[in-house]
Amino acid sequence: MLKTDSPEVIRSFNVGLAISTFLIVLTGLLTLFSASRGPGLQSLTKLQGVYFFAGCILAAAIIFIDSDFLKKVAYPAYGVCLGLLALVLVVGHVGNGSQRWINLGFFRLQPSEFAKIAIILALARYFSDEKKGGPYSLKRLILPALLIVPYFVLIKKQPDMGTAGIVFLTAASMILFIGVEWKSIFLVMMVTMISLPLAYKYVLHDYQRNRVKTFLNPMSDPRATGYNALQCRIAVGSGKVLGKGYMEGTQAQLNFIPEQHTDFIFSVFAEERGFVGALLLLGLYASYLLFSVRSILRARDKFELLVAVGLTAVMFWHVFINIGMVIGVLPIVGVTLPFFSYGGSSMMMFMICTALLLNISRKRYIF
């Protein structure tokens, strides 16, 4: 029985994770206020605050859900998200050339965000039910792959290669954590290397191929395909050591940075706060990840362990890819910066992730 009122459980609560989350959200709201001063964007900070408040209410409930219940609903949740991903391709709202949202009137739901959690729960359920354990051969990974592929394909068709990549990388992180035979890993790496040229030609859309070309040579088309990458680099570089000051970044305030309230918000922060500020922000994310590891270590069983690993992986890959694309070490893809980028679905998804990690952390003392 879980003694939720015992001093041991109170001490076991992952306070560091909660504080890290609050500090990142607060910094993100301040940065969003600066990034959203342009025409028609003034209300975004208030909306983001509302999404955070709603996320807190949802998180407060999730923290006290029993993991046995989460395990029971893992496959149904997977099925619901799969249905929503299919539905969004039929009746979804189109924005910026992508069909990713279902308009509910009061809220634009982006199913691909919640699909990240659904795939984590489904894979954790599958591997926790699997009696034999690792290391896994490719043959034994066929069924888990059948869970991943529909999500990847449906999200890519929106098109949203960034989110599809996050789903794949999160699933791969969980599978590697479970254990895979070395010969299987080597074979997959060889097939991937051989397939990359074919994927570039036949799988990627034209704009995605242009992003790869821009990544390799941003100056090849500085006023079109290379514009986003160059403006972000200029903003980050112009921040120098200490930054230009809050709301004093010229690239951001003059609206040179595209989508500066969503995917490229880190460039706004780096221009205003400089190299030192960027390091402090990375420190906050590193703190979040370290306290997430505490949840991994406190997991009671294989299911909780894999859920915690998957949730930690989602945060890591989002931060790594978003900041990597902004500073020019990765191609530009549509990946948000956790708790920073504007978006209701994104904020709610990361609040659910945090709540699940807190849920796992608090259950160490069970009698």
FIVOSE-60636 format. One line per 2 residues: number of its first residue (from 1); for each residue x, y, z of C-alpha. Coordinates in nm, 2 decimals. Last residue first. Layout:
residues N
NUM = X,Y,Z | ...
END
This chain:
residues 367
367 = 0.44,-0.18,0.18 | 0.53,0.08,-0.08
365 = 0.79,0.35,-0.03 | 0.95,0.42,-0.37
363 = 0.63,0.54,-0.53 | 0.70,0.92,-0.54
361 = 0.94,0.90,-0.83 | 0.72,0.72,-1.07
359 = 0.44,0.98,-1.04 | 0.69,1.26,-1.07
357 = 0.80,1.11,-1.40 | 0.44,1.08,-1.51
355 = 0.37,1.44,-1.41 | 0.67,1.56,-1.61
353 = 0.56,1.38,-1.92 | 0.21,1.51,-1.88
351 = 0.35,1.86,-1.85 | 0.55,1.80,-2.16
349 = 0.24,1.70,-2.36 | 0.03,1.99,-2.23
347 = 0.30,2.24,-2.33 | 0.33,2.08,-2.68
345 = -0.04,2.06,-2.73 | -0.09,2.42,-2.63
343 = 0.19,2.57,-2.84 | 0.45,2.84,-2.80
341 = 0.81,2.72,-2.78 | 0.97,2.74,-2.43
339 = 0.83,2.45,-2.22 | 1.03,2.21,-2.43
337 = 1.19,2.36,-2.75 | 0.98,2.25,-3.04
335 = 1.08,2.04,-3.33 | 0.98,2.12,-3.69
333 = 1.31,2.04,-3.87 | 1.61,2.25,-3.97
331 = 1.92,2.05,-4.04 | 2.16,1.99,-3.75
329 = 2.48,2.18,-3.64 | 2.34,2.52,-3.74
327 = 2.29,2.69,-3.40 | 1.91,2.68,-3.44
325 = 1.91,2.32,-3.57 | 2.12,2.19,-3.28
323 = 1.91,2.38,-3.02 | 1.59,2.21,-3.15
321 = 1.75,1.87,-3.20 | 1.92,1.83,-2.86
319 = 1.63,1.99,-2.66 | 1.37,1.77,-2.83
317 = 1.59,1.46,-2.81 | 1.66,1.50,-2.44
315 = 1.30,1.56,-2.34 | 1.16,1.26,-2.54
313 = 1.45,1.04,-2.40 | 1.35,1.12,-2.04
311 = 1.00,1.02,-2.11 | 1.11,0.70,-2.28
309 = 1.34,0.60,-1.99 | 1.07,0.68,-1.73
307 = 0.82,0.46,-1.92 | 1.08,0.19,-1.95
305 = 1.14,0.18,-1.57 | 0.77,0.20,-1.49
303 = 0.70,-0.11,-1.70 | 1.01,-0.30,-1.57
301 = 0.91,-0.26,-1.21 | 0.93,-0.03,-0.91
299 = 1.10,0.27,-1.08 | 1.31,0.48,-0.84
297 = 1.63,0.47,-1.05 | 1.44,0.59,-1.36
295 = 1.27,0.87,-1.15 | 1.62,0.99,-1.04
293 = 1.72,0.98,-1.40 | 1.45,1.24,-1.46
291 = 1.62,1.45,-1.19 | 1.93,1.45,-1.41
289 = 1.73,1.53,-1.72 | 1.56,1.83,-1.56
287 = 1.90,1.95,-1.43 | 2.05,1.92,-1.78
285 = 1.75,2.13,-1.91 | 1.83,2.40,-1.64
283 = 2.20,2.39,-1.72 | 2.12,2.43,-2.09
281 = 1.94,2.75,-1.99 | 2.24,2.86,-1.79
279 = 2.47,2.79,-2.08 | 2.24,3.00,-2.31
277 = 2.25,3.28,-2.06 | 2.63,3.29,-2.05
275 = 2.65,3.27,-2.43 | 2.42,3.57,-2.48
273 = 2.10,3.66,-2.29 | 1.91,3.87,-2.55
271 = 2.05,3.70,-2.87 | 2.05,3.36,-2.71
269 = 1.68,3.39,-2.59 | 1.56,3.50,-2.94
267 = 1.77,3.22,-3.10 | 1.61,2.97,-2.86
265 = 1.26,3.08,-2.99 | 1.33,2.92,-3.33
263 = 1.07,2.65,-3.34 | 0.78,2.85,-3.19
261 = 0.78,3.23,-3.10 | 1.05,3.31,-3.35
259 = 0.86,3.16,-3.64 | 1.10,3.34,-3.88
257 = 1.38,3.56,-3.72 | 1.40,3.90,-3.89
255 = 1.11,4.03,-3.69 | 1.26,4.37,-3.60
253 = 1.24,4.28,-3.23 | 1.39,3.94,-3.28
251 = 1.69,4.03,-3.50 | 1.75,4.35,-3.30
249 = 1.76,4.19,-2.96 | 1.68,4.45,-2.69
247 = 1.37,4.28,-2.54 | 1.59,4.17,-2.24
245 = 1.95,4.26,-2.29 | 2.20,4.25,-2.58
243 = 2.36,3.93,-2.47 | 2.63,3.85,-2.21
241 = 2.89,3.67,-2.42 | 2.80,3.74,-2.79
239 = 2.43,3.79,-2.85 | 2.51,3.87,-3.21
237 = 2.61,3.51,-3.27 | 2.27,3.37,-3.17
235 = 2.08,3.62,-3.38 | 2.31,3.59,-3.68
233 = 2.29,3.21,-3.66 | 1.91,3.22,-3.65
231 = 1.89,3.46,-3.94 | 2.12,3.23,-4.15
229 = 1.92,2.92,-4.08 | 1.59,3.07,-4.16
227 = 1.71,3.24,-4.48 | 1.88,2.94,-4.64
225 = 1.58,2.83,-4.84 | 1.50,3.18,-4.96
223 = 1.72,3.49,-4.93 | 2.04,3.31,-4.84
221 = 2.02,3.05,-5.13 | 2.35,2.86,-5.15
219 = 2.48,3.06,-4.84 | 2.34,2.80,-4.60
217 = 2.56,2.52,-4.75 | 2.53,2.18,-4.59
215 = 2.22,2.27,-4.38 | 2.07,2.45,-4.68
213 = 2.10,2.13,-4.89 | 1.93,1.93,-4.61
211 = 1.66,2.20,-4.59 | 1.61,2.19,-4.97
209 = 1.56,1.81,-4.94 | 1.29,1.88,-4.68
207 = 1.12,2.14,-4.91 | 1.12,1.89,-5.20
205 = 0.96,1.61,-4.98 | 1.18,1.33,-4.84
203 = 1.11,0.97,-4.92 | 1.23,0.91,-5.28
201 = 1.55,1.10,-5.33 | 1.68,1.15,-4.97
199 = 1.54,0.80,-4.87 | 1.74,0.64,-5.16
197 = 2.06,0.82,-5.06 | 2.00,0.72,-4.69
195 = 1.93,0.35,-4.76 | 2.29,0.23,-4.77
193 = 2.38,0.40,-4.45 | 2.06,0.27,-4.28
191 = 2.12,-0.08,-4.40 | 2.47,-0.08,-4.25
189 = 2.35,0.07,-3.92 | 2.07,-0.19,-3.90
187 = 2.32,-0.47,-3.96 | 2.56,-0.34,-3.70
185 = 2.28,-0.31,-3.44 | 2.17,-0.66,-3.52
183 = 2.52,-0.80,-3.48 | 2.55,-0.62,-3.15
181 = 2.23,-0.79,-3.01 | 1.99,-0.54,-2.87
179 = 1.93,-0.44,-2.50 | 1.64,-0.29,-2.31
177 = 1.81,0.05,-2.32 | 1.86,0.01,-2.70
175 = 1.49,-0.05,-2.74 | 1.39,0.25,-2.53
173 = 1.63,0.48,-2.72 | 1.50,0.35,-3.05
171 = 1.14,0.43,-2.95 | 1.25,0.78,-2.85
169 = 1.45,0.82,-3.17 | 1.15,0.70,-3.39
167 = 0.89,0.92,-3.22 | 1.13,1.22,-3.23
165 = 1.19,1.16,-3.61 | 0.82,1.15,-3.68
163 = 0.80,1.48,-3.49 | 1.07,1.64,-3.71
161 = 0.94,1.49,-4.03 | 0.61,1.65,-3.99
159 = 0.41,1.62,-4.32 | 0.12,1.55,-4.24
157 = 0.23,1.23,-4.41 | 0.54,1.20,-4.18
155 = 0.30,1.17,-3.88 | 0.10,0.89,-4.04
153 = 0.42,0.70,-4.15 | 0.60,0.73,-3.81
151 = 0.29,0.64,-3.61 | 0.21,0.33,-3.83
149 = 0.58,0.22,-3.81 | 0.62,0.22,-3.43
147 = 0.38,-0.05,-3.32 | 0.49,-0.28,-3.61
145 = 0.85,-0.22,-3.50 | 0.76,-0.36,-3.16
143 = 0.63,-0.68,-3.33 | 0.94,-0.72,-3.55
141 = 1.19,-0.67,-3.27 | 1.22,-1.04,-3.19
139 = 1.34,-1.11,-3.55 | 1.59,-0.82,-3.52
137 = 1.75,-0.99,-3.22 | 1.69,-0.87,-2.87
135 = 1.93,-0.88,-2.58 | 1.71,-0.90,-2.39
133 = 1.41,-1.03,-2.20 | 1.23,-1.37,-2.22
131 = 0.91,-1.28,-2.04 | 0.78,-1.00,-2.27
129 = 0.50,-0.83,-2.07 | 0.73,-0.55,-1.97
127 = 0.85,-0.52,-2.33 | 0.50,-0.48,-2.47
125 = 0.37,-0.25,-2.19 | 0.68,-0.02,-2.21
123 = 0.64,-0.01,-2.59 | 0.27,0.09,-2.56
121 = 0.34,0.35,-2.29 | 0.62,0.51,-2.49
119 = 0.42,0.50,-2.81 | 0.13,0.68,-2.64
117 = 0.35,0.95,-2.49 | 0.50,1.05,-2.82
115 = 0.15,1.02,-2.98 | 0.05,1.31,-2.75
113 = 0.24,1.55,-2.97 | 0.13,1.39,-3.29
111 = -0.24,1.45,-3.20 | -0.21,1.83,-3.23
109 = -0.53,1.96,-3.08 | -0.63,2.32,-3.17
107 = -0.83,2.44,-2.87 | -1.16,2.63,-2.81
105 = -1.30,2.54,-3.14 | -1.19,2.18,-3.14
103 = -0.98,2.22,-3.45 | -0.78,1.91,-3.52
101 = -0.42,1.99,-3.60 | -0.13,1.86,-3.81
99 = -0.20,1.93,-4.18 | 0.11,2.11,-4.29
97 = 0.17,2.38,-4.55 | 0.21,2.66,-4.30
95 = -0.12,2.57,-4.14 | -0.39,2.32,-4.24
93 = -0.66,2.21,-3.99 | -0.73,1.83,-3.99
91 = -1.04,1.67,-4.13 | -0.89,1.38,-4.32
89 = -0.52,1.37,-4.24 | -0.61,1.46,-3.88
87 = -0.84,1.16,-3.86 | -0.55,0.91,-3.92
85 = -0.35,1.07,-3.64 | -0.65,1.07,-3.42
83 = -0.72,0.70,-3.48 | -0.35,0.61,-3.40
81 = -0.38,0.83,-3.08 | -0.69,0.63,-2.97
79 = -0.52,0.30,-3.05 | -0.21,0.38,-2.85
77 = -0.42,0.50,-2.56 | -0.61,0.17,-2.57
75 = -0.27,-0.02,-2.57 | -0.14,0.17,-2.27
73 = -0.47,0.18,-2.07 | -0.39,-0.13,-1.86
71 = -0.03,-0.03,-1.80 | -0.14,0.32,-1.69
69 = -0.39,0.16,-1.45 | -0.11,-0.06,-1.30
67 = 0.10,0.26,-1.27 | -0.15,0.40,-1.02
65 = -0.26,0.75,-1.09 | -0.16,1.00,-0.82
63 = 0.08,1.22,-1.02 | -0.17,1.22,-1.31
61 = -0.42,1.43,-1.12 | -0.18,1.71,-1.03
59 = -0.04,1.69,-1.38 | -0.38,1.77,-1.53
57 = -0.42,2.08,-1.31 | -0.06,2.19,-1.38
55 = -0.12,2.14,-1.76 | -0.43,2.37,-1.74
53 = -0.21,2.63,-1.57 | 0.06,2.58,-1.84
51 = -0.19,2.62,-2.12 | -0.33,2.93,-1.96
49 = 0.02,3.08,-1.94 | 0.08,2.99,-2.30
47 = -0.25,3.18,-2.38 | -0.13,3.48,-2.19
45 = 0.21,3.47,-2.37 | 0.04,3.44,-2.71
43 = -0.19,3.74,-2.67 | 0.06,3.99,-2.83
41 = 0.11,3.79,-3.15 | -0.11,3.97,-3.40
39 = 0.15,4.22,-3.50 | 0.49,4.15,-3.34
37 = 0.56,4.16,-2.97 | 0.57,3.78,-2.95
35 = 0.94,3.71,-2.91 | 0.97,3.93,-2.60
33 = 0.67,3.77,-2.43 | 0.79,3.43,-2.54
31 = 1.12,3.49,-2.37 | 0.95,3.58,-2.04
29 = 0.72,3.27,-2.08 | 1.01,3.05,-2.15
27 = 1.21,3.16,-1.84 | 0.91,3.09,-1.63
25 = 0.85,2.75,-1.79 | 1.22,2.66,-1.75
23 = 1.21,2.76,-1.38 | 0.89,2.57,-1.31
21 = 1.02,2.25,-1.48 | 1.35,2.27,-1.28
19 = 1.16,2.32,-0.96 | 0.93,2.02,-1.02
17 = 1.22,1.80,-1.12 | 1.42,1.90,-0.81
15 = 1.12,1.83,-0.58 | 1.11,1.47,-0.68
13 = 0.89,1.35,-0.40 | 1.08,1.10,-0.19
11 = 1.08,1.33,0.12 | 0.70,1.34,0.11
9 = 0.70,0.96,0.07 | 0.92,0.91,0.37
7 = 0.73,1.16,0.58 | 0.41,0.95,0.53
5 = 0.10,1.11,0.38 | 0.11,0.91,0.05
3 = 0.14,0.58,0.22 | 0.13,0.35,-0.09
1 = 0.00,0.00,0.00
END
